[in-house]
Amino acid sequence: MLLSAAKLIGAGLATIGLAGAGVGIGNVFGSLVLGVSRNPNEKDELFRLAILGFALTEAIALFALMMAFLILFTF
């Protein structure tokens, strides 16, 4: 009973990283829009960097989700 409650609390705390990743992805693409509006000639380079930032931020979200699932479904 106590272990089950602790697992649920731990998994819930592990998913806090998903909210941070959502904020990070919004920040990446918001900065992309601002950068392209200031310098439209650099659109391709800025988009390439935004996709890299998106991928790295999304990787953190997947790690947080993986940790939540590991906490829930082990032992």
C-alpha positions in Angstrom: 0.0 0.0 0.0 2.7 2.5 1.0 4.9 1.4 -1.9 2.0 1.9 -4.3 1.4 5.4 -3.0 5.1 6.3 -3.2 5.2 5.1 -6.8 2.3 7.2 -7.8 3.7 10.3 -6.1 7.2 9.7 -7.6 5.7 9.2 -11.1 3.7 12.4 -10.7 6.8 14.3 -9.7 8.7 12.9 -12.6 6.1 14.3 -15.0 6.9 17.9 -13.9 9.7 17.7 -16.5 7.1 17.5 -19.2 5.7 20.9 -18.3 9.2 22.3 -18.5 9.7 20.8 -21.9 6.5 22.3 -23.1 7.6 25.7 -22.0 11.0 25.1 -23.6 9.4 24.1 -27.0 7.2 27.2 -26.9 10.3 29.3 -26.2 12.2 27.8 -29.1 9.5 28.4 -31.7 8.6 31.8 -30.2 12.2 32.8 -30.6 12.1 31.5 -34.2 9.2 33.7 -35.1 10.9 36.7 -33.6 14.2 35.9 -35.3 12.6 35.5 -38.7 10.5 38.7 -38.3 13.7 40.6 -37.6 15.9 39.0 -40.3 13.9 37.1 -43.0 17.0 36.4 -45.0 18.2 34.0 -42.3 15.0 32.0 -42.3 16.6 28.7 -43.3 19.4 28.8 -40.8 17.1 29.9 -38.0 14.7 27.1 -38.8 17.5 24.5 -38.8 18.6 25.7 -35.4 15.0 25.7 -34.1 14.6 22.1 -35.2 17.8 21.2 -33.3 16.5 23.0 -30.2 13.1 21.3 -30.5 14.8 17.9 -30.8 17.0 18.4 -27.7 14.1 19.8 -25.7 11.8 16.9 -26.7 14.5 14.4 -25.8 14.4 15.8 -22.2 10.6 15.4 -22.2 11.0 11.8 -23.3 13.6 11.1 -20.6 11.1 12.5 -18.0 8.3 10.4 -19.4 10.5 7.3 -19.4 11.5 7.9 -15.8 7.8 8.2 -14.8 7.0 4.9 -16.5 10.0 3.2 -14.9 8.9 4.3 -11.5 5.3 3.1 -12.1 6.0 -0.3 -13.7 9.0 -1.7 -11.9 9.0 -3.9 -8.8 
